[in-house]
Amino acid sequence: MQTPLPSAAVHVARRTRLAAMLGNGVAIVPTAPERIRNRDAHYPYRFDSYFYYLTGFREPEAVLVLIGGVTPQSVLFCREKNAEREIWDGYRYGPEAACATFGFDAAHPVEELDARMPDLLADRLAVHAHLGADAAWDARVLGWINAVRGRARSGVAAPQEIRDVHAPLDEMRLIKDEHELTLMRQAGEISGAAHRRAMQATRPGATEYEIEAMLQHEFRRCGAQAPAYTPIVAGGANACVLHYIDNSAPLSDGDLLLIDAGCELDGYASDITRTFPVNGRFSGPQRAVYELVLAAQVAAIAAVRPGVCWNEPHDAAVKTLAQGFIDLGLLQGALDGVLEQESYRQFYMHRTGHWLGLDVHDAGEYKIGGVWRELHPGMVLTVEPGCYIRPAPGVPEAFANIGVRIEDDVLVTAQGHEILSASAPKDVTDIEALMRAARD
């Protein structure tokens, strides 16, 4: 018998909480399928976030069935033990060990899923399903419901409703528990160390992909399993491309380097952006733009606290940036006019943040009933204002092709907020001192 994992109680508690919301219903949550990269080579496997949130189980070909009601039950369907396949692919828990290790009430081979599901759905009011992502899976769920309907003459009732299982799970995932916050703090520390290493290693003549390699090496060296997303390592004008991922250009003396990169640790993401000079010293125009973006971020983070609406940090950043664009001569007119006409969007065209957790753009609605939702302790969001100055009529040449973004991961606390990514330097003096020390 396998010893339960230390985190098993966390996942059992989540399943118990969701089961209480189901009433006389059944939730069906599959993990992600494996994906072919080319011919018979697979992409690195990554589990479905909803499934993992409820199970902690990382193997492919698995489905969680959660039964509500007076006697709730959690049932896992997973791969059987297979000595030959384990030689090729590695260890498999199998149903018996998975049941004991992860705290399920029952577990069965995944090959039995189709045969067992009609019985599990019989006389249940609703199916809470993971629908819309895969047509074959949707058809499979409907097939189980139709199989129950086929038993109507024997007195068996089929589910009358199909509901979205994501809705209750999104609300659960939005508030992080201590287990999650411990991992997210560690992910922030690891990613911060990677950004410091990148600053220390950057030199004119290096390439974007060399710096990307150092980031990924630091992630793995510190125990993270993978990048949480494809890193952006954008030198010079490339920083004005918001989702630049080529990471192939040489780094030039006099340019800035924008790095948007974070690790994934045990499923949880970090998401940090830093911008710094390739040669270790900000020029006058670069520093002016950088300090404007930093001031916008400081204003936005100051607005993160319980009871504040989601949009308020964004509004604080936009107001600061818009006034700065006027002061730098990038925009003309009064602040109210720039805000009303949204002319600031020429240089700042994205939102100031998003939820963060198991997904980089994590689960959870931003509006409830058309109204921006309030922040509460346990929510984690990014705060990432930027400025992207492409050459255009009226743009002073000294500012052309300057792209700056500064992003941190921020936890809402009862007292206000906590910056989970504070180990990555962002003050001008700290960045220049770190890079100077590395050269000395």
Secondary structure, DSSP 8 states (H G I E B T S, - for coil): -----TTHHHHHHHHHHHHHHHSSEEEEEE-----EEETTEE------HHHHHHH----SS-EEEEE-SSS-EEEEEE----HHHHHHH----HHHHHHHHHT-SEEEEGGGHHHHHHHHHTT-SEEEE--SS-HHHHHHHHHHHHHHHTTGGGT----SEEEETHHHHHHHHHS--HHHHHHHHHHHHHHHHHHHHHHHH--TT-BHHHHHHHHHHHHHHTT--EESS--EEEEGGGGGSTT-----SB--TT-EEEEEE-EEETTEE--EEEEEETTSS--HHHHHHHHHHHHHHHHHHHT-STT-BTHHHHHHHHHHHHHHHHHTTSS-S-HHHHHHHTGGGGT--S-S--B-SSSSS-S--SEETTEE-B--TT-EEEE--EEEE---TT--GGGTTEEEE-BEEEEE-SSSEEETTTTS--SHHHHHHHHHHHH-
